[in-house]
Amino acid sequence: MGGYELRQRIRAGEFNGQTSGQCPGYQQANVVILPASSADDFLRYCVSNPKPCPILAVGEPGQAKLTQLGHDVDIRRDIPAYRVFRHGEAVASCDNIMDLWQSDFVAFVLGCSFSFEAALQRAGITIGHIAAQRNVPMYITQIPTQAAGSFSGPLVVSMRAFNPAQAIRAIVLSERYPHAHGAPVHIGDPTAIGIADIHQPDFGDPPVLQDGDIAVFWACGVTPQLALRQAAPALAITHQPGHMLITDLPTDGTIT
């Protein structure tokens, strides 16, 4: 199934789950939607923090259909689950934002680590959360991001665990996908980056860990959601963690 077909199922209310493992070969994306008055600061935040915030596309104010990402991509209804923030607080979840859309909204579409998972699987690497049909575990770290205007906050990471040989291969392969967070930001001891209990993620599902596994951590596109808490715009909307926009862009394509 391609991105267009899954987006049609999402619009029809036939799919509202997490998207890891869906539509292999197509880029998945994090989404942040906020008023134009906050867009310049947020753009500078993304440029200053390219690991968690690799930019795939930025819409014009009021632009809901982002055709640069694929056929009939509508940012208001093509994500399985949205997260609504008011004054920096997450207050609701919904399956479309047609009634919330504003003429001054600017949509930012950022790369996602789900996009390189198919490459790992093609290399024979087992991804625990996909095999278990779970969402990827995500953690708030003590690593600060670079502030820009009113946006600041800690780095969020996603974690995948592998045996040593597969961990090395996963690191090498993911480095080829800078638009999907690229190489990991940390390997091994989670307490070194401020994660007290690896079995209790801040977002997503508990990890799948086998004896001898090495934890590998990638920058995560949930990072901007913490920055939204600091900036506290009157209204902002994101994807629910793990519930991504699936584009028509090939994962091995070049973003220009």
Phi and psi in degrees as GROMACS dihedral restraints (atoms count N, CA, C in turn):
[ dihedral_restraints ]
;  ai    aj    ak    al  type     phi  dphi    fc
    3     4     5     6     1   -92.1    20    10
    4     5     6     7     1   176.5    20    10
    6     7     8     9     1   -60.3    20    10
    7     8     9    10     1   -43.3    20    10
    9    10    11    12     1   -60.2    20    10
   10    11    12    13     1   -44.7    20    10
   12    13    14    15     1   -63.8    20    10
   13    14    15    16     1   -41.4    20    10
   15    16    17    18     1   -69.3    20    10
   16    17    18    19     1   -38.0    20    10
   18    19    20    21     1   -61.0    20    10
   19    20    21    22     1   -37.5    20    10
   21    22    23    24     1   -64.4    20    10
   22    23    24    25     1   -39.0    20    10
   24    25    26    27     1   -65.4    20    10
   25    26    27    28     1   -38.6    20    10
   27    28    29    30     1   -63.4    20    10
   28    29    30    31     1   -46.0    20    10
   30    31    32    33     1   -59.7    20    10
   31    32    33    34     1   -36.3    20    10
   33    34    35    36     1   -81.0    20    10
   34    35    36    37     1    -0.4    20    10
   36    37    38    39     1    76.4    20    10
   37    38    39    40     1    18.1    20    10
   39    40    41    42     1   -93.2    20    10
   40    41    42    43     1    -9.7    20    10
   42    43    44    45     1  -145.1    20    10
   43    44    45    46     1   124.7    20    10
   45    46    47    48     1  -139.0    20    10
   46    47    48    49     1    20.8    20    10
   48    49    50    51     1   -91.2    20    10
   49    50    51    52     1  -178.9    20    10
   51    52    53    54     1   -71.4    20    10
   52    53    54    55     1   154.8    20    10
   54    55    56    57     1  -109.0    20    10
   55    56    57    58     1     3.9    20    10
   57    58    59    60     1   -59.6    20    10
   58    59    60    61     1   129.6    20    10
   60    61    62    63     1    88.3    20    10
   61    62    63    64     1    -8.3    20    10
   63    64    65    66     1   -82.6    20    10
   64    65    66    67     1   145.1    20    10
   66    67    68    69     1    49.4    20    10
   67    68    69    70     1    56.5    20    10
   69    70    71    72     1   -58.1    20    10
   70    71    72    73     1   139.2    20    10
   72    73    74    75     1    99.7    20    10
   73    74    75    76     1    -9.8    20    10
   75    76    77    78     1  -116.9    20    10
   76    77    78    79     1   141.4    20    10
   78    79    80    81     1   -71.9    20    10
   79    80    81    82     1   132.5    20    10
   81    82    83    84     1   -98.3    20    10
   82    83    84    85     1   158.8    20    10
   84    85    86    87     1  -146.4    20    10
   85    86    87    88     1   143.2    20    10
   87    88    89    90     1   -79.2    20    10
   88    89    90    91     1   153.4    20    10
   90    91    92    93     1  -134.1    20    10
   91    92    93    94     1   135.2    20    10
   93    94    95    96     1  -130.5    20    10
   94    95    96    97     1   126.4    20    10
   96    97    98    99     1  -122.8    20    10
   97    98    99   100     1   126.1    20    10
   99   100   101   102     1  -152.2    20    10
  100   101   102   103     1   164.2    20    10
  102   103   104   105     1   -63.1    20    10
  103   104   105   106     1   152.2    20    10
  105   106   107   108     1   -58.1    20    10
  106   107   108   109     1   -29.1    20    10
  108   109   110   111     1   -63.8    20    10
  109   110   111   112     1   -22.1    20    10
  111   112   113   114     1  -103.2    20    10
  112   113   114   115     1    -5.9    20    10
  114   115   116   117     1   -67.0    20    10
  115   116   117   118     1   -39.8    20    10
  117   118   119   120     1   -63.5    20    10
  118   119   120   121     1   -44.4    20    10
  120   121   122   123     1   -62.6    20    10
  121   122   123   124     1   -41.2    20    10
  123   124   125   126     1   -68.6    20    10
  124   125   126   127     1   -36.8    20    10
  126   127   128   129     1   -60.9    20    10
  127   128   129   130     1   -43.5    20    10
  129   130   131   132     1   -64.1    20    10
  130   131   132   133     1   -35.6    20    10
  132   133   134   135     1   -62.2    20    10
  133   134   135   136     1   -44.2    20    10
  135   136   137   138     1   -64.3    20    10
  136   137   138   139     1   -44.1    20    10
  138   139   140   141     1   -63.5    20    10
  139   140   141   142     1   -34.5    20    10
  141   142   143   144     1   -77.8    20    10
  142   143   144   145     1   -16.7    20    10
  144   145   146   147     1  -132.1    20    10
  145   146   147   148     1    66.0    20    10
  147   148   149   150     1   -68.8    20    10
  148   149   150   151     1   -22.6    20    10
  150   151   152   153     1   -66.3    20    10
  151   152   153   154     1   -52.7    20    10
  153   154   155   156     1   -81.3    20    10
  154   155   156   157     1   -17.4    20    10
  156   157   158   159     1  -128.9    20    10
  157   158   159   160     1    56.6    20    10
  159   160   161   162     1   -72.2    20    10
  160   161   162   163     1   120.2    20    10
  162   163   164   165     1   -79.7    20    10
  163   164   165   166     1   124.3    20    10
  165   166   167   168     1   -97.3    20    10
  166   167   168   169     1   -38.0    20    10
  168   169   170   171     1  -162.9    20    10
  169   170   171   172     1   151.8    20    10
  171   172   173   174     1  -132.8    20    10
  172   173   174   175     1   125.6    20    10
  174   175   176   177     1   -80.8    20    10
  175   176   177   178     1   163.6    20    10
  177   178   179   180     1   -78.0    20    10
  178   179   180   181     1   158.3    20    10
  180   181   182   183     1   -54.0    20    10
  181   182   183   184     1   127.3    20    10
  183   184   185   186     1    83.0    20    10
  184   185   186   187     1    -3.6    20    10
  186   187   188   189     1   -82.1    20    10
  187   188   189   190     1   112.0    20    10
  189   190   191   192     1   -96.0    20    10
  190   191   192   193     1   -27.5    20    10
  192   193   194   195     1  -100.9    20    10
  193   194   195   196     1   114.7    20    10
  195   196   197   198     1  -104.9    20    10
  196   197   198   199     1    81.1    20    10
  198   199   200   201     1   -66.7    20    10
  199   200   201   202     1   -18.3    20    10
  201   202   203   204     1   -67.3    20    10
  202   203   204   205     1   -14.8    20    10
  204   205   206   207     1   -98.6    20    10
  205   206   207   208     1    -8.4    20    10
  207   208   209   210     1   149.6    20    10
  208   209   210   211     1   179.4    20    10
  210   211   212   213     1   -70.1    20    10
  211   212   213   214     1   120.2    20    10
  213   214   215   216     1    57.9    20    10
  214   215   216   217     1    41.4    20    10
  216   217   218   219     1   -78.2    20    10
  217   218   219   220     1   118.9    20    10
  219   220   221   222     1  -117.2    20    10
  220   221   222   223     1   110.8    20    10
  222   223   224   225     1   -66.2    20    10
  223   224   225   226     1   -15.2    20    10
  225   226   227   228     1   -83.1    20    10
  226   227   228   229     1   -15.3    20    10
  228   229   230   231     1  -149.3    20    10
  229   230   231   232     1    11.7    20    10
  231   232   233   234     1  -107.3    20    10
  232   233   234   235     1    13.6    20    10
  234   235   236   237     1  -112.0    20    10
  235   236   237   238     1   136.3    20    10
  237   238   239   240     1   -60.7    20    10
  238   239   240   241     1   -32.7    20    10
  240   241   242   243     1  -154.6    20    10
  241   242   243   244     1   132.6    20    10
  243   244   245   246     1  -106.3    20    10
  244   245   246   247     1   155.5    20    10
  246   247   248   249     1  -120.9    20    10
  247   248   249   250     1   126.7    20    10
  249   250   251   252     1  -105.2    20    10
  250   251   252   253     1   127.4    20    10
  252   253   254   255     1  -112.3    20    10
  253   254   255   256     1   134.8    20    10
  255   256   257   258     1  -125.8    20    10
  256   257   258   259     1   120.9    20    10
  258   259   260   261     1    52.0    20    10
  259   260   261   262     1    40.1    20    10
  261   262   263   264     1    87.6    20    10
  262   263   264   265     1    -3.8    20    10
  264   265   266   267     1  -108.6    20    10
  265   266   267   268     1   133.4    20    10
  267   268   269   270     1   -73.4    20    10
  268   269   270   271     1   117.8    20    10
  270   271   272   273     1  -117.3    20    10
  271   272   273   274     1   -15.1    20    10
  273   274   275   276     1  -162.1    20    10
  274   275   276   277     1   160.0    20    10
  276   277   278   279     1  -125.7    20    10
  277   278   279   280     1   146.1    20    10
  279   280   281   282     1  -153.2    20    10
  280   281   282   283     1   166.1    20    10
  282   283   284   285     1   -99.0    20    10
  283   284   285   286     1    -4.4    20    10
  285   286   287   288     1  -159.8    20    10
  286   287   288   289     1   163.5    20    10
  288   289   290   291     1  -123.7    20    10
  289   290   291   292     1    30.2    20    10
  291   292   293   294     1   -57.0    20    10
  292   293   294   295     1   -41.7    20    10
  294   295   296   297     1   -78.8    20    10
  295   296   297   298     1   -14.9    20    10
  297   298   299   300     1   -98.6    20    10
  298   299   300   301     1   -11.8    20    10
  300   301   302   303     1   -62.3    20    10
  301   302   303   304     1   138.2    20    10
  303   304   305   306     1  -121.2    20    10
  304   305   306   307     1   151.5    20    10
  306   307   308   309     1   -68.6    20    10
  307   308   309   310     1   -16.3    20    10
  309   310   311   312     1  -102.4    20    10
  310   311   312   313     1     8.0    20    10
  312   313   314   315     1   -70.0    20    10
  313   314   315   316     1   138.2    20    10
  315   316   317   318     1  -117.1    20    10
  316   317   318   319     1   127.6    20    10
  318   319   320   321     1   -98.8    20    10
  319   320   321   322     1   127.5    20    10
  321   322   323   324     1  -108.6    20    10
  322   323   324   325     1   129.9    20    10
  324   325   326   327     1  -116.8    20    10
  325   326   327   328     1   120.5    20    10
  327   328   329   330     1  -121.0    20    10
  328   329   330   331     1   147.5    20    10
  330   331   332   333     1   -62.4    20    10
  331   332   333   334     1   159.4    20    10
  333   334   335   336     1  -135.8    20    10
  334   335   336   337     1   143.4    20    10
  336   337   338   339     1   -68.3    20    10
  337   338   339   340     1   -17.6    20    10
  339   340   341   342     1   -57.8    20    10
  340   341   342   343     1   -24.2    20    10
  342   343   344   345     1   -68.1    20    10
  343   344   345   346     1   -25.1    20    10
  345   346   347   348     1   -97.1    20    10
  346   347   348   349     1    -2.5    20    10
  348   349   350   351     1   -64.0    20    10
  349   350   351   352     1   -35.8    20    10
  351   352   353   354     1   -62.6    20    10
  352   353   354   355     1   -36.3    20    10
  354   355   356   357     1   -64.8    20    10
  355   356   357   358     1   -38.5    20    10
  357   358   359   360     1   -65.2    20    10
  358   359   360   361     1   -41.9    20    10
  360   361   362   363     1   -65.9    20    10
  361   362   363   364     1   -37.8    20    10
  363   364   365   366     1   -62.9    20    10
  364   365   366   367     1   -27.8    20    10
  366   367   368   369     1   -84.3    20    10
  367   368   369   370     1     5.0    20    10
  369   370   371   372     1    84.6    20    10
  370   371   372   373     1    15.5    20    10
  372   373   374   375     1   -92.1    20    10
  373   374   375   376     1   125.4    20    10
  375   376   377   378     1   -80.6    20    10
  376   377   378   379     1   130.4    20    10
  378   379   380   381     1  -105.8    20    10
  379   380   381   382     1   113.2    20    10
  381   382   383   384     1   -56.9    20    10
  382   383   384   385     1   -45.4    20    10
  384   385   386   387     1   -70.5    20    10
  385   386   387   388     1   -29.6    20    10
  387   388   389   390     1   -70.5    20    10
  388   389   390   391     1   -45.1    20    10
  390   391   392   393     1   -60.7    20    10
  391   392   393   394     1   -33.7    20    10
  393   394   395   396     1   -90.7    20    10
  394   395   396   397     1     1.1    20    10
  396   397   398   399     1    56.7    20    10
  397   398   399   400     1    45.9    20    10
  399   400   401   402     1  -116.1    20    10
  400   401   402   403     1   166.2    20    10
  402   403   404   405     1   -77.8    20    10
  403   404   405   406     1   152.0    20    10
  405   406   407   408     1   -67.0    20    10
  406   407   408   409     1   140.9    20    10
  408   409   410   411     1   -74.9    20    10
  409   410   411   412     1   139.6    20    10
  411   412   413   414     1  -131.9    20    10
  412   413   414   415     1   143.1    20    10
  414   415   416   417     1  -135.1    20    10
  415   416   417   418     1   143.2    20    10
  417   418   419   420     1   -84.7    20    10
  418   419   420   421     1   127.6    20    10
  420   421   422   423     1  -103.0    20    10
  421   422   423   424     1   177.9    20    10
  423   424   425   426     1   -95.9    20    10
  424   425   426   427     1     9.4    20    10
  426   427   428   429     1   -82.9    20    10
  427   428   429   430     1   120.8    20    10
  429   430   431   432     1   -78.9    20    10
  430   431   432   433     1   149.1    20    10
  432   433   434   435     1   -92.1    20    10
  433   434   435   436     1   167.9    20    10
  435   436   437   438     1   -79.7    20    10
  436   437   438   439     1   122.0    20    10
  438   439   440   441     1   -70.7    20    10
  439   440   441   442     1   150.9    20    10
  441   442   443   444     1  -146.9    20    10
  442   443   444   445     1   114.4    20    10
  444   445   446   447     1    58.1    20    10
  445   446   447   448     1  -127.5    20    10
  447   448   449   450     1   -86.0    20    10
  448   449   450   451     1    -1.9    20    10
  450   451   452   453     1   -97.1    20    10
  451   452   453   454     1   128.2    20    10
  453   454   455   456     1  -164.0    20    10
  454   455   456   457     1   172.9    20    10
  456   457   458   459     1   145.9    20    10
  457   458   459   460     1   177.7    20    10
  459   460   461   462     1   -81.3    20    10
  460   461   462   463     1   160.5    20    10
  462   463   464   465     1   -76.0    20    10
  463   464   465   466     1   136.2    20    10
  465   466   467   468     1  -102.2    20    10
  466   467   468   469     1   141.5    20    10
  468   469   470   471     1  -125.5    20    10
  469   470   471   472     1   150.9    20    10
  471   472   473   474     1  -102.4    20    10
  472   473   474   475     1   153.8    20    10
  474   475   476   477     1  -128.2    20    10
  475   476   477   478     1   136.2    20    10
  477   478   479   480     1  -131.2    20    10
  478   479   480   481     1   138.4    20    10
  480   481   482   483     1  -112.2    20    10
  481   482   483   484     1   138.9    20    10
  483   484   485   486     1  -141.2    20    10
  484   485   486   487     1   162.1    20    10
  486   487   488   489     1   -70.6    20    10
  487   488   489   490     1   164.2    20    10
  489   490   491   492     1   -54.7    20    10
  490   491   492   493     1   -43.8    20    10
  492   493   494   495     1   -65.0    20    10
  493   494   495   496     1   -42.8    20    10
  495   496   497   498     1   -70.1    20    10
  496   497   498   499     1   -32.6    20    10
  498   499   500   501     1   -61.2    20    10
  499   500   501   502     1   -44.3    20    10
  501   502   503   504     1   -61.0    20    10
  502   503   504   505     1   -44.9    20    10
  504   505   506   507     1   -64.9    20    10
  505   506   507   508     1   -39.4    20    10
  507   508   509   510     1   -64.4    20    10
  508   509   510   511     1   -38.3    20    10
  510   511   512   513     1   -64.0    20    10
  511   512   513   514     1   -46.2    20    10
  513   514   515   516     1   -63.3    20    10
  514   515   516   517     1   -45.1    20    10
  516   517   518   519     1   -67.6    20    10
  517   518   519   520     1   -44.6    20    10
  519   520   521   522     1   -65.5    20    10
  520   521   522   523     1   -27.2    20    10
  522   523   524   525     1   -61.7    20    10
  523   524   525   526     1   -22.0    20    10
  525   526   527   528     1   -78.1    20    10
  526   527   528   529     1    -2.6    20    10
  528   529   530   531     1  -122.2    20    10
  529   530   531   532     1    68.1    20    10
  531   532   533   534     1   -62.7    20    10
  532   533   534   535     1   -26.6    20    10
  534   535   536   537     1   -74.3    20    10
  535   536   537   538     1    -6.1    20    10
  537   538   539   540     1  -121.7    20    10
  538   539   540   541     1    37.1    20    10
  540   541   542   543     1    81.7    20    10
  541   542   543   544     1    -9.4    20    10
  543   544   545   546     1    66.0    20    10
  544   545   546   547     1  -146.5    20    10
  546   547   548   549     1   -69.5    20    10
  547   548   549   550     1   158.5    20    10
  549   550   551   552     1   -61.2    20    10
  550   551   552   553     1   159.8    20    10
  552   553   554   555     1   -99.9    20    10
  553   554   555   556     1   -14.2    20    10
  555   556   557   558     1  -160.5    20    10
  556   557   558   559     1   148.5    20    10
  558   559   560   561     1  -135.0    20    10
  559   560   561   562     1   133.3    20    10
  561   562   563   564     1    97.1    20    10
  562   563   564   565     1  -135.1    20    10
  564   565   566   567     1   -50.7    20    10
  565   566   567   568     1   112.2    20    10
  567   568   569   570     1   -68.8    20    10
  568   569   570   571     1   -26.3    20    10
  570   571   572   573     1   -67.0    20    10
  571   572   573   574     1   -21.5    20    10
  573   574   575   576     1   -65.8    20    10
  574   575   576   577     1   -21.0    20    10
  576   577   578   579     1  -115.4    20    10
  577   578   579   580     1    17.5    20    10
  579   580   581   582     1    91.5    20    10
  580   581   582   583     1    14.5    20    10
  582   583   584   585     1   -95.1    20    10
  583   584   585   586     1   109.1    20    10
  585   586   587   588     1   -74.1    20    10
  586   587   588   589     1   -37.5    20    10
  588   589   590   591     1  -140.0    20    10
  589   590   591   592     1   106.1    20    10
  591   592   593   594     1   -65.1    20    10
  592   593   594   595     1   -19.2    20    10
  594   595   596   597     1   -83.2    20    10
  595   596   597   598     1    -3.4    20    10
  597   598   599   600     1  -124.5    20    10
  598   599   600   601     1    77.3    20    10
  600   601   602   603     1   -67.7    20    10
  601   602   603   604     1   155.6    20    10
  603   604   605   606     1   -77.7    20    10
  604   605   606   607     1   -27.8    20    10
  606   607   608   609     1  -140.4    20    10
  607   608   609   610     1   158.5    20    10
  609   610   611   612     1    79.0    20    10
  610   611   612   613     1  -161.1    20    10
  612   613   614   615     1  -106.5    20    10
  613   614   615   616     1   159.4    20    10
  615   616   617   618     1   -56.3    20    10
  616   617   618   619     1   148.6    20    10
  618   619   620   621     1   -73.4    20    10
  619   620   621   622     1   159.2    20    10
  621   622   623   624     1  -100.0    20    10
  622   623   624   625     1   113.5    20    10
  624   625   626   627     1  -126.8    20    10
  625   626   627   628     1   134.0    20    10
  627   628   629   630     1  -113.0    20    10
  628   629   630   631     1   156.7    20    10
  630   631   632   633     1   -55.8    20    10
  631   632   633   634     1   131.7    20    10
  633   634   635   636     1    87.4    20    10
  634   635   636   637     1    -3.9    20    10
  636   637   638   639     1   -68.7    20    10
  637   638   639   640     1   150.2    20    10
  639   640   641   642     1  -109.0    20    10
  640   641   642   643     1   129.9    20    10
  642   643   644   645     1   -80.1    20    10
  643   644   645   646     1   130.3    20    10
  645   646   647   648     1  -122.7    20    10
  646   647   648   649     1   130.2    20    10
  648   649   650   651     1  -117.6    20    10
  649   650   651   652     1   128.2    20    10
  651   652   653   654     1  -111.0    20    10
  652   653   654   655     1   147.5    20    10
  654   655   656   657     1   -55.7    20    10
  655   656   657   658     1   145.6    20    10
  657   658   659   660     1  -126.9    20    10
  658   659   660   661     1   142.9    20    10
  660   661   662   663     1   -74.6    20    10
  661   662   663   664     1     2.9    20    10
  663   664   665   666     1   -79.2    20    10
  664   665   666   667     1   -14.0    20    10
  666   667   668   669     1   -48.7    20    10
  667   668   669   670     1   -46.3    20    10
  669   670   671   672     1   -61.5    20    10
  670   671   672   673     1   -23.5    20    10
  672   673   674   675     1   -67.2    20    10
  673   674   675   676     1   -32.5    20    10
  675   676   677   678     1   -72.9    20    10
  676   677   678   679     1   -35.4    20    10
  678   679   680   681     1   -65.5    20    10
  679   680   681   682     1   -32.3    20    10
  681   682   683   684     1   -62.7    20    10
  682   683   684   685     1   -34.7    20    10
  684   685   686   687     1   -62.2    20    10
  685   686   687   688     1   -36.7    20    10
  687   688   689   690     1   -74.4    20    10
  688   689   690   691     1   -42.2    20    10
  690   691   692   693     1   -72.7    20    10
  691   692   693   694     1   -34.8    20    10
  693   694   695   696     1    54.2    20    10
  694   695   696   697     1    51.9    20    10
  696   697   698   699     1   -64.1    20    10
  697   698   699   700     1   157.3    20    10
  699   700   701   702     1   -56.5    20    10
  700   701   702   703     1   -38.7    20    10
  702   703   704   705     1  -147.4    20    10
  703   704   705   706     1   132.9    20    10
  705   706   707   708     1  -148.5    20    10
  706   707   708   709     1   155.8    20    10
  708   709   710   711     1  -137.3    20    10
  709   710   711   712     1   139.4    20    10
  711   712   713   714     1  -133.9    20    10
  712   713   714   715     1   178.4    20    10
  714   715   716   717     1   -76.0    20    10
  715   716   717   718     1   154.9    20    10
  717   718   719   720     1   -71.3    20    10
  718   719   720   721     1   139.1    20    10
  720   721   722   723     1   -50.4    20    10
  721   722   723   724     1   128.1    20    10
  723   724   725   726     1    88.6    20    10
  724   725   726   727     1    -9.2    20    10
  726   727   728   729     1  -111.0    20    10
  727   728   729   730     1    90.2    20    10
  729   730   731   732     1   -98.3    20    10
  730   731   732   733     1   162.6    20    10
  732   733   734   735     1   -79.4    20    10
  733   734   735   736     1   126.9    20    10
  735   736   737   738     1  -102.2    20    10
  736   737   738   739     1   121.7    20    10
  738   739   740   741     1   -94.4    20    10
  739   740   741   742     1   179.8    20    10
  741   742   743   744     1   -96.0    20    10
  742   743   744   745     1     4.7    20    10
  744   745   746   747     1   -76.7    20    10
  745   746   747   748     1   132.5    20    10
  747   748   749   750     1   -69.5    20    10
  748   749   750   751     1   144.9    20    10
  750   751   752   753     1   -64.9    20    10
  751   752   753   754     1   -27.2    20    10
  753   754   755   756     1   -94.2    20    10
  754   755   756   757     1     7.6    20    10
  756   757   758   759     1   -80.9    20    10
  757   758   759   760     1   169.4    20    10
  759   760   761   762     1  -103.8    20    10
  760   761   762   763     1   129.6    20    10
  762   763   764   765     1   -85.2    20    10
  763   764   765   766     1   126.1    20    10
